[in-house]
């Protein structure tokens, strides 16, 4: 045996090999077989070449990828890995070899390749690092600093807090750890669901990796070897949530052109030469675009430029983030995670983690527990977290790294849902506490839990953020009988965003109407006009979206610039009462991202959903803009430390990638109802597909 590929009933790959490198090669190969189109898209996105076949809509991303120098950072980090950890570098190379072998075997590429006239391209050893960077470069939401600066400039610094909320581009998660003292087996259970953009094929790949050194099941990122975020080795399991830490800075640069290129003013008061070159972005169906790439001592310039040419941003802004500074992306943690036997092993592995910065929960069969922050966060002035800071002022330079925080359990439970927790000193904005509070309250209802109990928590639909708007509804006099009837319905509503609930739909309609009225109020006219930053940052600057996610704060504020919020609610009640009621799931439908959408598939073909942004079942509508959910649980998992066979997992679509695969979407019915696919690790119960 060199390596073998098995499948379970759901098409999930189970791999067995003689050593770790052969296993990595098999993982790369099976990923290429299952996800060839997805890998091609991710490779191009990481290189900033996706517009060459996806067209003008991909140009904004490609500009960022080029200007942020993602591919160059990946090359730099891989070169450092070869020097500091050659065994891990060889392991990554083996994965890439497998990807290239798998792509070369594709005799009938999926339909997407044919639609754009593309053939799979070759991966380089550093490509997995580039894919990781591209996947997470916006994960911490550094464009929110542009928003905070914009609000402060037009409404004053005190207004920033009014709009503080889990931003529109920030990924989150639910995660909870129940210690053995609170389970029926005496062993811990880990459960949760990462909330990301729902993509098709999915951002997570269910996989089983087995060799003489380890046997691990978990959720891999297609294009990246190993299992980084969610894994179970049989004796120890781990999971993560977004720590909401702030580890990326924007610096306002003073640049000038010289006969030799570009110079930037440094914090020492001197002008320093900046790296500068141009690159061409080829655009399918459009003109080739030239991009000027400039990098100062702080980092690559991602907005503006020496003279503003081709970018109307009000200032030249450079991006500084740990991998570009250190040449370390944290890939040295991946193999130790796979080899972990106890939480102490997981803990040591995560000491080398870089980004994204996560809150990690882990438990082992010996009773060990772990709840900590993992990742690299720079020590610098508090102002760096609020907005762009002057590059020429030494007060804003980095001065080392924070020591990751640790936390314990309360009553045998630890819950993280992106709220302020152990990572509070490391961040600026966090998610509202509703999801975390609700999970905690649900777990308090029983003294002892089983792994099978966790699905009910995954699917809870109570909307914790409904209170402020409903309080205003209770305070107003309805303008007509229909509005009065709607008012009474909403006040009697149980606040659950169930798919079949007409009251949930009515609440969402009212919320959207109030958001749009607030956003259109003259008091906000100046801030409603977004600043002219690059298109890729505009989701963080969209005013209706910002009002929608900050509605709680805006409705609870003692005074909101003289706005009569009760009058707005009264008007909105009348408007919504005049519409035909329908169930929440009729408008709250899944909106998955596909690199190449099929124009033959209407939006109405996507399934209706329960849940909402502040529910535990976090299927995120965008109040005031759309009821459709582009973000939500990108996977669900339950890791049972008593017996791994009692664990479960599910993804929104399926394990298969090609459109004609029987496993492309066979898990969706389970995902919609909260059911899980059983984890199978006994190779005798699996079907052998091939030797590799």
C-alpha positions as CSV (number, residue, x, y, z in Angstrom):
1,X,0.0,0.0,0.0
2,X,1.2,3.5,-0.9
3,X,-2.1,5.2,-0.5
4,X,-5.7,4.3,-0.8
5,X,-8.9,6.2,-1.3
6,X,-12.2,5.0,0.3
7,X,-15.6,6.6,0.3
8,X,-18.6,6.5,2.6
9,X,-22.2,6.6,1.6
10,X,-22.0,10.3,1.3
11,X,-19.0,10.4,-1.0
12,X,-16.8,11.7,1.7
13,X,-13.1,10.8,1.1
14,X,-11.3,8.6,3.6
15,X,-7.6,8.3,2.9
16,X,-5.1,5.8,4.2
17,X,-1.3,5.9,3.4
18,X,2.0,4.5,4.6
19,X,3.4,7.9,5.7
20,X,2.5,11.6,6.1
21,X,3.8,12.7,2.7
22,X,2.0,10.0,0.8
23,X,-1.1,10.9,2.7
24,X,-0.7,14.6,1.8
25,X,-0.2,13.6,-1.8
26,X,-3.4,11.5,-1.7
27,X,-5.3,14.4,-0.1
28,X,-4.2,16.7,-2.9
29,X,-5.1,14.1,-5.5
30,X,-8.6,13.4,-4.2
31,X,-9.3,17.1,-3.7
32,X,-8.4,17.7,-7.4
33,X,-10.7,14.9,-8.4
34,X,-13.6,16.2,-6.3
35,X,-13.0,19.9,-6.5
36,X,-11.1,20.7,-9.7
37,X,-13.1,23.7,-10.7
38,X,-13.0,25.1,-7.2
39,X,-9.2,24.6,-7.0
40,X,-8.8,26.4,-10.3
41,X,-10.9,29.4,-9.1
42,X,-9.0,29.6,-5.8
43,X,-5.6,29.4,-7.6
44,X,-6.6,32.3,-9.9
45,X,-8.1,34.3,-7.1
46,X,-4.9,33.9,-5.0
47,X,-2.8,35.1,-8.1
48,X,-5.2,37.9,-9.0
49,X,-5.9,36.4,-12.4
50,X,-9.6,35.4,-12.0
51,X,-10.9,38.1,-14.2
52,X,-9.1,36.4,-17.1
53,X,-12.0,34.0,-17.3
54,X,-14.7,35.3,-14.9
55,X,-14.8,38.7,-16.5
56,X,-15.1,42.3,-15.2
57,X,-17.0,41.3,-12.0
58,X,-13.8,39.7,-10.8
59,X,-11.6,42.7,-11.5
60,X,-12.0,44.5,-8.2
61,X,-10.8,41.4,-6.3
62,X,-7.9,40.8,-8.7
63,X,-6.8,44.4,-8.2
64,X,-6.6,43.8,-4.4
65,X,-4.8,40.5,-4.8
66,X,-2.2,42.1,-7.0
67,X,-1.8,45.3,-4.9
68,X,-1.7,43.4,-1.6
69,X,0.9,41.1,-3.1
70,X,-0.8,37.9,-1.9
71,X,1.1,35.6,-4.2
72,X,4.4,37.2,-3.3
73,X,3.7,36.9,0.4
74,X,2.9,33.2,-0.1
75,X,6.2,32.7,-2.0
76,X,8.0,34.5,0.8
77,X,6.3,32.4,3.5
78,X,7.0,29.2,1.7
79,X,10.7,30.1,1.3
80,X,10.8,30.7,5.1
81,X,9.1,27.4,5.7
82,X,11.7,25.6,3.7
83,X,14.4,27.1,5.9
84,X,12.8,26.7,9.3
85,X,10.6,23.6,8.9
86,X,11.7,21.6,5.9
87,X,9.6,18.6,6.9
88,X,6.4,20.7,6.7
89,X,7.6,22.2,3.4
90,X,8.0,18.7,2.0
91,X,4.6,17.8,3.2
92,X,3.0,20.8,1.5
93,X,5.0,19.9,-1.7
94,X,3.6,16.4,-1.6
95,X,0.0,17.8,-1.4
96,X,0.7,20.0,-4.4
97,X,2.1,17.1,-6.3
98,X,-1.1,15.3,-5.6
99,X,-3.2,18.2,-6.8
100,X,-1.2,18.4,-10.1
101,X,-1.5,14.6,-10.6
102,X,-5.2,14.7,-9.9
103,X,-5.8,17.6,-12.3
104,X,-3.7,15.9,-15.0
105,X,-6.0,12.8,-14.7
106,X,-9.1,14.9,-15.5
107,X,-10.2,13.5,-18.9
108,X,-13.6,15.1,-18.7
109,X,-13.4,18.4,-16.8
110,X,-16.5,19.7,-15.2
111,X,-18.9,21.8,-17.2
112,X,-17.6,25.1,-15.8
113,X,-14.3,24.6,-17.5
114,X,-16.0,24.2,-20.8
115,X,-18.2,27.3,-20.3
116,X,-15.2,29.5,-20.0
117,X,-12.8,27.6,-22.3
118,X,-10.4,27.0,-19.5
119,X,-8.1,24.0,-18.7
120,X,-6.8,23.3,-15.2
121,X,-3.5,25.1,-14.5
122,X,-0.4,23.9,-12.6
123,X,0.0,24.5,-8.8
124,X,3.2,25.7,-7.3
125,X,4.5,24.6,-3.9
126,X,3.5,28.0,-2.5
127,X,0.0,27.9,-3.9
128,X,-1.7,26.4,-0.8
129,X,-0.3,29.3,1.2
130,X,-1.6,31.8,-1.4
131,X,-5.1,30.1,-1.2
132,X,-5.0,30.4,2.6
133,X,-4.1,34.1,2.4
134,X,-6.7,34.9,-0.2
135,X,-9.3,33.1,1.8
136,X,-8.5,35.1,5.0
137,X,-7.1,38.5,3.9
138,X,-10.5,40.2,4.5
139,X,-11.4,37.8,7.4
140,X,-10.6,40.4,10.1
141,X,-12.4,43.1,8.3
142,X,-9.7,45.8,8.0
143,X,-11.9,47.8,5.6
144,X,-14.1,48.5,8.7
145,X,-11.4,51.0,9.7
146,X,-12.3,53.0,6.6
147,X,-15.9,53.0,7.8
148,X,-15.0,54.2,11.3
149,X,-12.9,57.0,9.9
150,X,-15.7,58.0,7.6
151,X,-18.3,58.1,10.4
152,X,-15.9,59.9,12.7
153,X,-15.2,62.6,10.0
154,X,-18.9,63.3,9.4
155,X,-20.7,62.6,12.7
156,X,-17.9,62.8,15.2
157,X,-15.9,60.2,17.1
158,X,-18.8,59.4,19.5
159,X,-20.9,58.2,16.5
160,X,-18.6,55.3,15.8
161,X,-20.0,53.3,18.7
162,X,-23.5,53.8,17.4
163,X,-22.6,51.8,14.3
164,X,-20.5,49.1,16.0
165,X,-21.7,45.7,15.1
166,X,-20.6,42.5,13.4
167,X,-19.7,44.0,10.1
168,X,-21.1,42.8,6.7
169,X,-17.9,41.2,5.6
170,X,-16.7,39.6,8.8
171,X,-16.9,35.9,9.3
172,X,-18.0,34.4,12.6
173,X,-18.9,31.1,14.2
174,X,-20.7,29.4,17.1
175,X,-18.7,27.0,19.2
176,X,-19.3,25.4,22.5
177,X,-17.4,23.0,24.8
178,X,-19.3,20.9,27.3
179,X,-17.0,19.2,29.8
180,X,-17.4,15.6,30.9
181,X,-19.0,16.7,34.2
182,X,-22.0,17.9,32.1
183,X,-22.4,15.0,29.7
184,X,-24.0,11.6,30.2
185,X,-20.8,9.7,29.2
186,X,-18.4,11.6,31.5
187,X,-16.4,12.7,28.4
188,X,-16.5,16.2,26.7
189,X,-18.4,17.2,23.6
190,X,-17.5,19.9,21.2
191,X,-20.0,21.4,18.8
192,X,-20.6,24.4,16.6
193,X,-20.8,25.8,13.1
194,X,-18.5,28.2,11.3
195,X,-20.4,31.1,9.7
196,X,-18.9,32.1,6.3
197,X,-20.1,33.0,2.9
198,X,-22.0,29.9,1.6
199,X,-20.2,28.8,-1.5
200,X,-21.0,26.1,-4.0
201,X,-18.8,23.9,-3.8
202,X,-18.4,24.5,-0.2
203,X,-15.5,26.2,1.7
204,X,-15.0,23.2,3.9
205,X,-14.2,19.6,2.8
206,X,-15.1,16.7,5.0
207,X,-12.2,14.3,5.1
208,X,-10.6,11.4,6.9
209,X,-6.8,11.2,7.0
210,X,-5.1,8.0,8.3
211,X,-1.5,6.9,8.4
212,X,0.7,5.2,11.1
213,X,1.3,8.5,12.8
214,X,-2.3,9.6,13.1
215,X,-6.0,9.1,12.2
216,X,-7.9,12.3,12.0
217,X,-11.4,13.3,10.7
218,X,-12.2,16.9,10.2
219,X,-13.1,19.9,7.9
220,X,-10.3,20.8,5.5
221,X,-10.0,23.9,3.4
222,X,-9.9,22.8,-0.3
223,X,-6.4,23.7,-1.6
224,X,-4.7,23.5,1.8
225,X,-3.2,20.3,3.3
226,X,-4.2,18.8,6.6
227,X,-7.1,19.8,8.9
228,X,-6.6,23.3,10.4
229,X,-9.8,24.4,12.0
230,X,-12.0,21.5,13.1
231,X,-10.6,18.0,13.8
232,X,-11.0,14.8,15.9
233,X,-8.1,12.4,16.3
234,X,-9.9,9.9,18.4
235,X,-8.2,11.0,21.6
236,X,-8.4,14.8,21.2
237,X,-10.7,17.2,19.2
238,X,-10.5,20.9,18.5
239,X,-12.6,23.6,17.0
240,X,-12.4,27.4,16.4
241,X,-14.4,30.6,16.2
242,X,-13.3,33.9,14.9
243,X,-11.7,35.8,17.8
244,X,-12.7,39.1,16.2
245,X,-9.1,40.3,16.9
246,X,-7.6,43.3,15.1
247,X,-4.3,42.4,13.6
248,X,-4.2,44.3,10.3
249,X,-3.4,48.0,10.1
250,X,-4.0,50.7,7.5
251,X,-1.4,53.4,7.2
252,X,-2.0,56.7,5.5
253,X,1.1,57.2,3.4
254,X,2.8,60.3,2.0
255,X,4.2,59.3,-1.3
256,X,6.1,61.1,-4.0
257,X,7.4,60.2,-7.4
258,X,11.1,60.6,-8.2
259,X,13.2,60.0,-11.2
260,X,14.0,56.5,-9.8
261,X,10.4,55.5,-8.8
262,X,8.4,56.2,-5.6
263,X,9.4,57.3,-2.1
264,X,7.4,57.2,1.1
265,X,7.9,59.4,4.2
266,X,8.8,57.3,7.2
267,X,8.4,57.7,10.9
268,X,12.0,58.9,11.1
269,X,11.1,61.9,9.1
270,X,13.1,60.7,6.1
271,X,12.0,59.7,2.6
272,X,12.6,56.0,1.8
273,X,12.4,54.3,-1.5
274,X,9.3,52.2,-2.0
275,X,9.1,49.1,-4.2
276,X,7.2,49.8,-7.3
277,X,6.3,48.0,-10.5
278,X,3.3,47.5,-12.8
279,X,1.3,44.4,-13.6
280,X,-1.3,43.6,-16.2
281,X,-4.7,42.1,-15.4
282,X,-6.4,40.4,-18.4
283,X,-10.2,40.7,-18.3
284,X,-12.4,38.4,-20.2
285,X,-14.7,40.5,-22.3
286,X,-13.0,43.7,-21.4
287,X,-9.8,45.7,-21.8
288,X,-6.5,44.7,-20.1
289,X,-5.9,46.8,-17.0
290,X,-2.6,48.0,-15.8
291,X,-2.1,48.1,-12.0
292,X,0.6,49.9,-10.2
293,X,2.0,47.9,-7.3
294,X,3.7,50.0,-4.6
295,X,5.0,48.8,-1.3
296,X,6.4,50.9,1.5
297,X,8.2,49.9,4.7
298,X,4.7,49.5,6.3
299,X,3.3,47.2,3.6
300,X,1.7,47.1,0.2
301,X,-0.4,50.1,-0.9
302,X,-4.0,48.8,-1.3
303,X,-5.8,52.1,-1.9
304,X,-4.8,55.3,-3.6
305,X,-1.3,55.9,-4.9
306,X,1.5,58.4,-5.4
307,X,-0.8,60.7,-7.4
308,X,-4.2,59.0,-7.2
309,X,-4.0,57.8,-10.8
310,X,-6.7,55.1,-11.5
311,X,-7.8,55.2,-7.9
312,X,-9.8,58.1,-6.5
313,X,-9.2,57.1,-2.8
314,X,-8.7,60.2,-0.7
315,X,-5.4,58.9,0.6
316,X,-2.7,56.3,-0.2
317,X,-3.2,53.5,2.3
318,X,-0.8,50.6,3.0
319,X,-1.8,47.4,4.6
320,X,0.4,45.9,7.3
321,X,-0.4,42.3,8.5
322,X,1.7,39.7,10.2
323,X,2.6,37.3,7.4
324,X,3.9,40.1,5.2
325,X,6.0,41.4,8.1
326,X,7.4,38.1,9.4
327,X,7.3,35.8,6.4
328,X,5.4,33.2,8.5
329,X,1.9,32.1,7.8
330,X,1.7,29.5,10.6
331,X,1.7,26.4,8.4
332,X,4.2,24.9,10.8
333,X,1.2,24.3,13.1
334,X,-0.6,22.0,10.7
335,X,1.3,18.7,11.1
336,X,1.6,19.0,14.9
337,X,-2.2,19.4,15.0
338,X,-2.7,16.2,13.1
339,X,-0.3,14.4,15.4
340,X,-1.9,15.7,18.6
341,X,-3.0,13.1,21.2
342,X,-3.9,15.5,24.1
343,X,-5.0,19.1,24.5
344,X,-1.4,19.9,25.5
345,X,-0.3,18.9,22.0
346,X,-3.0,21.1,20.5
347,X,-1.9,23.9,22.7
348,X,1.8,23.6,21.7
349,X,0.9,23.4,18.0
350,X,-1.2,26.6,18.3
351,X,1.6,28.5,19.8
352,X,2.8,28.7,16.2
353,X,-0.5,29.8,14.7
354,X,-0.5,33.1,12.9
355,X,-3.7,34.0,11.1
356,X,-6.6,34.2,11.2
357,X,-6.7,34.8,14.9
358,X,-9.1,32.4,16.5
359,X,-10.6,31.3,19.8
360,X,-9.8,27.6,20.1
361,X,-11.6,25.0,22.2
362,X,-10.3,21.5,22.6
363,X,-10.9,18.5,24.8
364,X,-9.3,15.0,25.1
365,X,-10.3,11.6,26.4
366,X,-8.2,12.1,29.5
367,X,-10.3,15.0,30.7
368,X,-8.0,17.7,29.4
369,X,-9.7,21.0,28.3
370,X,-8.5,24.0,26.4
371,X,-10.0,27.4,25.8
372,X,-7.5,30.0,24.3
373,X,-6.8,32.5,21.7
374,X,-4.4,31.5,18.9
375,X,-2.7,33.8,16.5
376,X,-0.4,36.8,16.2
377,X,-1.6,40.2,17.1
378,X,0.7,43.2,17.1
379,X,1.2,45.5,20.1
380,X,0.6,49.1,18.9
381,X,-1.4,52.3,19.7
382,X,-5.2,52.0,20.3
383,X,-5.7,54.5,17.4
384,X,-4.4,51.8,14.9
385,X,-7.6,49.9,15.6
386,X,-9.9,52.8,14.9
387,X,-8.8,53.8,11.4
388,X,-5.9,54.6,9.2
389,X,-3.0,56.2,11.0
390,X,-0.1,58.3,9.8
391,X,2.7,56.3,8.5
392,X,5.2,59.1,9.2
393,X,4.3,59.2,12.9
394,X,6.4,56.8,15.1
395,X,3.6,56.6,17.7
396,X,1.8,54.1,15.4
397,X,4.6,51.6,14.8
398,X,4.4,48.0,15.9
399,X,6.1,47.1,19.1
400,X,6.0,43.4,19.5
401,X,3.2,40.8,19.9
402,X,0.5,40.2,22.4
403,X,0.5,37.1,24.5
404,X,-2.6,35.0,23.5
405,X,-5.2,35.0,26.2
406,X,-6.6,32.0,27.9
407,X,-10.0,31.3,29.6
408,X,-11.7,28.6,31.6
409,X,-15.1,27.1,31.7
410,X,-18.2,28.2,33.7
411,X,-20.4,25.5,35.2
412,X,-18.6,23.0,32.9
413,X,-19.3,25.0,29.7
414,X,-17.4,27.4,27.5
415,X,-19.3,29.2,24.7
416,X,-17.8,31.4,22.0
417,X,-19.9,33.1,19.3
418,X,-17.7,36.1,18.4
419,X,-18.8,38.1,21.4
420,X,-16.4,39.8,23.8
421,X,-14.5,37.1,25.6
422,X,-10.9,36.1,26.0
423,X,-10.0,38.0,22.9
424,X,-11.6,41.3,24.1
425,X,-8.3,43.1,24.6
426,X,-7.3,42.2,21.1
427,X,-10.2,43.6,19.1
428,X,-12.3,46.6,18.4
429,X,-15.7,45.4,17.3
430,X,-17.3,42.1,18.3
431,X,-20.6,40.4,17.6
432,X,-23.6,41.2,19.8
433,X,-23.9,38.8,22.7
434,X,-27.2,37.3,21.6
435,X,-25.9,34.0,20.1
436,X,-23.5,33.4,23.0
437,X,-26.2,34.2,25.6
438,X,-28.7,32.0,23.9
439,X,-26.4,29.0,23.7
440,X,-25.4,29.5,27.3
441,X,-29.1,29.6,28.3
442,X,-29.9,26.5,26.4
443,X,-27.0,24.6,27.9
444,X,-28.2,25.6,31.3
445,X,-31.5,23.8,30.8
446,X,-30.0,20.3,31.4
447,X,-27.5,19.0,33.8
448,X,-26.3,16.3,31.4
449,X,-25.9,16.4,27.6
450,X,-25.3,13.9,24.9
451,X,-23.7,14.4,21.5
452,X,-27.1,13.8,19.9
453,X,-28.6,16.7,21.9
454,X,-26.5,19.3,20.1
455,X,-28.6,19.5,16.9
456,X,-31.4,21.3,18.7
457,X,-28.9,24.0,19.8
458,X,-27.5,24.4,16.2
459,X,-31.0,25.0,14.9
460,X,-32.4,27.4,17.6
461,X,-34.1,30.4,15.9
462,X,-34.8,32.8,18.8
463,X,-33.9,36.4,17.6
464,X,-32.2,38.0,20.6
465,X,-32.0,41.4,18.8
466,X,-35.7,41.9,18.2
467,X,-36.3,43.7,21.5
468,X,-35.5,47.4,20.7
469,X,-37.7,47.5,17.6
470,X,-40.6,45.7,19.3
471,X,-40.3,48.0,22.3
472,X,-40.9,50.9,19.9
473,X,-43.7,49.1,18.2
474,X,-45.4,48.7,21.6
475,X,-44.9,52.5,22.3
476,X,-46.6,53.8,19.1
477,X,-50.2,54.3,18.2
478,X,-51.0,52.4,15.0
479,X,-52.2,54.8,12.2
480,X,-55.0,52.5,10.9
481,X,-56.7,49.2,11.8
482,X,-54.5,47.1,9.6
483,X,-51.4,48.5,11.2
484,X,-53.0,48.0,14.6
485,X,-53.5,44.3,13.8
486,X,-49.9,44.0,12.6
487,X,-48.7,45.7,15.8
488,X,-50.7,43.2,17.9
489,X,-49.4,40.2,16.0
490,X,-45.8,41.3,16.4
491,X,-46.1,41.9,20.1
492,X,-47.6,38.4,20.5
493,X,-44.9,36.8,18.3
494,X,-42.6,34.4,20.0
495,X,-39.5,36.0,18.3
496,X,-38.5,32.8,16.6
497,X,-37.4,33.2,13.0
498,X,-38.9,29.9,11.8
499,X,-39.1,29.3,8.1
500,X,-42.9,28.8,8.1
501,X,-43.6,31.8,10.4
502,X,-45.6,34.7,8.8
503,X,-44.9,36.8,11.9
504,X,-41.2,36.4,11.4
505,X,-41.6,37.6,7.9
506,X,-43.7,40.5,9.0
507,X,-41.0,41.4,11.6
508,X,-38.3,41.3,8.9
509,X,-40.4,43.5,6.6
510,X,-40.9,46.0,9.3
511,X,-37.3,46.0,10.3
512,X,-36.2,46.5,6.7
513,X,-38.7,49.4,6.3
514,X,-37.3,51.1,9.4
515,X,-33.7,50.6,8.3
516,X,-34.4,52.2,4.9
517,X,-36.1,55.1,6.5
518,X,-33.3,55.7,9.0
519,X,-30.7,55.4,6.2
520,X,-32.5,57.9,4.1
521,X,-33.0,60.5,6.9
522,X,-31.4,63.9,6.1
523,X,-29.4,63.7,9.4
524,X,-27.3,61.0,7.8
525,X,-27.0,62.5,4.4
526,X,-23.2,63.2,4.6
527,X,-22.3,59.8,6.0
528,X,-24.6,57.9,3.7
529,X,-22.4,58.9,0.7
530,X,-19.6,56.3,0.7
531,X,-16.0,57.6,0.3
532,X,-14.4,56.8,-3.0
533,X,-12.3,53.8,-1.9
534,X,-11.7,50.8,-4.1
535,X,-14.8,48.7,-5.1
536,X,-13.7,45.7,-3.1
537,X,-14.0,47.7,0.1
538,X,-17.4,49.1,-0.6
539,X,-19.4,46.4,1.3
540,X,-18.0,47.8,4.5
541,X,-19.0,51.3,3.5
542,X,-22.6,50.6,2.4
543,X,-24.8,52.8,4.6
544,X,-28.0,50.8,4.5
545,X,-26.1,47.7,5.4
546,X,-24.4,49.5,8.3
547,X,-27.7,50.8,9.6
548,X,-29.2,47.3,9.3
549,X,-26.6,45.6,11.4
550,X,-26.4,48.5,14.0
551,X,-30.2,48.9,14.3
552,X,-30.2,47.9,18.0
553,X,-27.8,50.7,18.9
554,X,-29.5,53.2,16.8
555,X,-32.9,52.5,18.3
556,X,-31.6,52.5,21.9
557,X,-29.6,55.6,21.7
558,X,-30.8,58.4,24.0
559,X,-30.9,60.8,21.2
560,X,-30.3,60.1,17.5
561,X,-29.6,63.5,15.9
562,X,-33.2,64.6,16.6
563,X,-34.7,61.7,14.5
564,X,-38.2,60.8,15.6
565,X,-37.8,57.0,15.6
566,X,-41.3,56.4,16.8
567,X,-42.7,58.2,13.8
568,X,-40.5,56.2,11.4
569,X,-41.8,53.0,13.1
570,X,-45.4,54.2,12.8
571,X,-45.0,54.9,9.1
572,X,-43.3,51.6,8.5
573,X,-46.1,49.7,10.3
574,X,-48.6,51.2,7.9
575,X,-46.6,50.3,4.9
576,X,-46.0,46.7,5.9
577,X,-49.6,46.2,7.0
578,X,-50.7,47.0,3.5
579,X,-48.6,44.1,2.0
580,X,-49.7,40.4,1.7
581,X,-48.2,38.3,4.5
582,X,-46.1,35.3,3.6
583,X,-43.8,32.9,5.4
584,X,-40.3,33.9,6.3
585,X,-38.8,31.1,4.3
586,X,-40.4,32.3,1.1
587,X,-38.1,35.4,1.0
588,X,-35.3,34.2,3.3
589,X,-33.6,31.9,0.8
590,X,-30.1,30.7,0.5
591,X,-27.9,32.8,-1.8
592,X,-24.7,30.7,-2.3
593,X,-21.8,32.2,-4.1
594,X,-20.8,30.5,-7.3
595,X,-17.8,31.6,-9.3
596,X,-19.8,30.9,-12.4
597,X,-23.5,31.2,-11.7
598,X,-25.9,29.2,-13.9
599,X,-28.3,31.6,-15.5
600,X,-30.8,28.8,-15.8
601,X,-31.1,28.5,-12.0
602,X,-33.5,31.1,-10.6
603,X,-33.1,32.5,-7.1
604,X,-36.5,30.9,-6.2
605,X,-34.9,27.5,-6.8
606,X,-32.7,27.9,-3.7
607,X,-34.2,26.5,-0.4
608,X,-36.0,28.7,2.1
609,X,-34.3,29.0,5.5
610,X,-35.1,29.5,9.1
611,X,-32.9,31.7,11.3
612,X,-31.4,35.1,11.0
613,X,-28.2,37.1,11.7
614,X,-28.5,37.2,15.5
615,X,-30.0,33.7,15.9
616,X,-27.9,30.7,16.9
617,X,-29.1,29.5,13.5
618,X,-27.2,32.3,11.9
619,X,-28.4,32.5,8.4
620,X,-27.6,36.2,7.7
621,X,-30.1,38.4,6.0
622,X,-29.1,42.0,5.4
623,X,-31.8,44.1,7.0
624,X,-33.0,46.9,4.7
625,X,-31.3,45.3,1.7
626,X,-32.3,41.7,1.2
627,X,-33.9,38.8,3.1
628,X,-31.6,36.4,1.2
629,X,-28.8,34.7,3.1
630,X,-25.4,34.7,1.5
631,X,-23.7,33.8,4.9
632,X,-24.5,31.1,7.3
633,X,-23.3,27.8,8.7
634,X,-20.7,26.6,6.2
635,X,-20.6,23.3,8.1
636,X,-21.8,21.9,11.4
637,X,-20.0,19.4,13.6
638,X,-20.4,17.5,16.9
639,X,-17.2,15.9,18.2
640,X,-17.8,13.3,20.9
641,X,-14.8,12.4,23.0
642,X,-16.5,9.4,24.5
643,X,-16.7,7.6,21.1
644,X,-15.7,9.3,17.8
645,X,-18.3,7.1,16.0
646,X,-21.0,9.1,17.8
647,X,-19.7,12.3,16.2
648,X,-21.4,14.0,13.2
649,X,-20.9,16.6,10.6
650,X,-22.7,18.2,7.7
651,X,-22.1,20.8,5.0
652,X,-24.7,22.9,3.0
653,X,-24.3,21.1,-0.2
654,X,-22.3,17.9,-0.4
655,X,-18.8,16.3,-0.7
656,X,-18.8,16.3,-4.5
657,X,-17.7,19.2,-6.7
658,X,-18.8,18.5,-10.3
659,X,-22.3,19.5,-11.1
660,X,-23.2,16.0,-12.2
661,X,-21.8,14.3,-9.0
662,X,-24.4,12.4,-7.0
663,X,-22.8,14.0,-3.9
664,X,-22.9,17.6,-5.1
665,X,-25.9,18.5,-2.9
666,X,-27.0,15.3,-1.2
667,X,-26.4,16.7,2.3
668,X,-28.5,19.8,1.8
669,X,-31.7,18.2,3.1
670,X,-29.9,17.3,6.3
671,X,-28.3,20.7,6.6
672,X,-31.7,22.4,6.3
673,X,-33.2,20.3,9.1
674,X,-30.2,20.2,11.5
675,X,-29.4,16.5,11.0
676,X,-25.8,15.3,10.8
677,X,-24.0,12.8,8.7
678,X,-22.5,10.1,11.0
679,X,-18.7,10.1,11.2
680,X,-17.3,6.7,10.0
681,X,-13.7,5.8,10.6
682,X,-13.7,2.0,10.3
683,X,-12.2,1.3,6.9
684,X,-14.0,-2.1,6.9
685,X,-17.3,-0.1,6.6
686,X,-16.1,2.0,3.7
687,X,-16.0,1.4,0.0
688,X,-12.6,1.3,-1.6
689,X,-12.3,3.5,-4.7
690,X,-8.7,3.2,-5.8
691,X,-5.1,3.0,-4.9
692,X,-3.1,6.1,-5.5
